[in-house]
């Protein structure tokens, strides 16, 4: 099965976490589910570089990448994802949603109220354990 390396920005502001709702897609298991923003790590790219590029492409926003929260692996029906999440601080100004339906800022306790992608749900668990 194809393995995809992905990074996620767990952006925190005033004790709340940025949650992004994915667009509709042909993958029913991820369609309109919630995730932390980020994306695939390209060949020859570091996690840090990938996060900065992906957030800029998806949201036209700068983030400051901090410590690694953790790495999880999850098997979807057609690929395996290796997802590494980093604690981040959002840049100045507002972001624009180019690739998402909605955004919410939630406390750690309220993260469980959303329908997360299966991989991001594991990141939520890591956050709530800390």
N, C-alpha and C positions, 0 to 999 in steps of 0.2 A: 504494500500500500504506500502511496506517495506521502512523504513527510514534509510538512510546511512549517518553517520557523517564523514565528510571529512575535511582535513586541506590543505591549500595551502601556499606555500612560494612565496611571491612576492619579488623576489630578485632584488635589485637595485644596479647598479654599474655605476659610472660616469653619473648619471642622466638618465640611461636607464634601462628598465625592461626586465628580462629574460622571454621569451615566448617559450613554448615547443609544438611541434606538435605531437599529439597522433598518434599511429600506426593505421593501418586499423583494423576494428573490425566488428563483426556481428551487432553491434548497429550503424546503419546508421546515427543516429542523433549525434553521437560523433566521428565517424570514421574520422581520419585525420584532426580533428579540433584542434584548438590551446587551450592551457591551461597553468595555472601556475603550476609548479611541486608540487607534494604532494600526498596524498592518504588517505585511510581509517584509522580512529582511532580505534585501537583494544580495546577489553574489558580490563578495568583497566588501560588504558594508558592515559596520559594527552595529550593535543594538542601539547605541546612542544616536548614531547617524540616521538609522532607519526611523527611530521615533521622531526625531526632528523633521525629517522629510515627510513622513506620513501625516503628522499633525498639521504641517504646513499645507500639504496637498488637500487633505480632507476638511480642514477648518480655517485655513489662512490665519493661523495663530502660532505663536511661539510658546514653547514650554521650556522649563528648566528641569532637566532630568536629574533626579536624586538617586537614592539607594534602591537596590534591587529588592523587591518584595518576595519574589519566588518564581520558580519555573514549574509549570505543570504540563502534562501530556494528556491528550484526549483523542480517542478514536471516533471519528465521524464515519458515516457509511461509506464515503468515497475518498477520505484522506485522514491522515493523523496530523494533529496540530501539536507543536511544541510552543507553548505560550509563556513568554517571560514578561512579568509585569514590573514596572518601575514606579516608585513614588515620584510625582512630579508637581511642580508649581506652575500655574498658568501665567502667561505673560501679560503685558499691559493691554488694555482694550478688550473688545469683545471678539468672540469667534463667529464664524459663519458656517452654517451647516450645508456643506456641498454634497455629502453622502449619507446623511442621516435624516430620519423623520422627526425626531424630537430629542430634547436634552433635558435632564433634571439634575439638580444638586440635592443629594440625600445624605443623611447621617449614616454612619456604619450600621446602626441598628435597623434602619429602614431599607437598606440595600436588598434584603430578602423579599421585599414586597413586589419586586419586578420579575418579569419572565426573562431571565438571562439566557444567553447561549450556554450550552453545557460547559464549554471550556472556561468562559468568564465566571460562571457560577463557582468554579473551583478557586478562582482568584478572590471572589467575594468571601469564600470560606477562610482563605488565608488572612484577609483583612480583619475579619471578625474574630479570629483567633489571637490577633496581636493586641 
